[in-house]
Amino acid sequence: PKINLSEDENNYYIHADLPGMRKDQVKMELSDEDRVLTISEQNETKKEENNKKYSKIECSYGKFSRSFSIPENADINNIQAKMDNGVLEVTLKKMEPQKNEHKHSI
């Protein structure tokens, strides 16, 4: 599938074009250890034949799997996903930068 990765001041975004797929067909897995998010097809989508004779087929039907490294400043405990009209949108909140306030006495 075609993927767009973007970010703004507060979030990282993954947009995946998944035409013809329902949200129950999409599987998301997060590996906490190596901070990798994998989006894949839950069950292979089957095309309906209905005894049709095709002169041209441009729609592909098959399994897919895409993996993304999650930035260190993304909160892996605050991931949101929604599916609308065949577009999956995953939002990862950015964590507040930690301030290193070390006071040194002289």
Secondary structure by P-SEA (a helix, b strand, c coil): cbbbbbccccbbbbbbbccccccccbbbbbccccbbbbbbbcccbbbbccccccccccccbbbbbbbbbbcccccccbbbbbbcccbbbbbbbbcccccccccccc
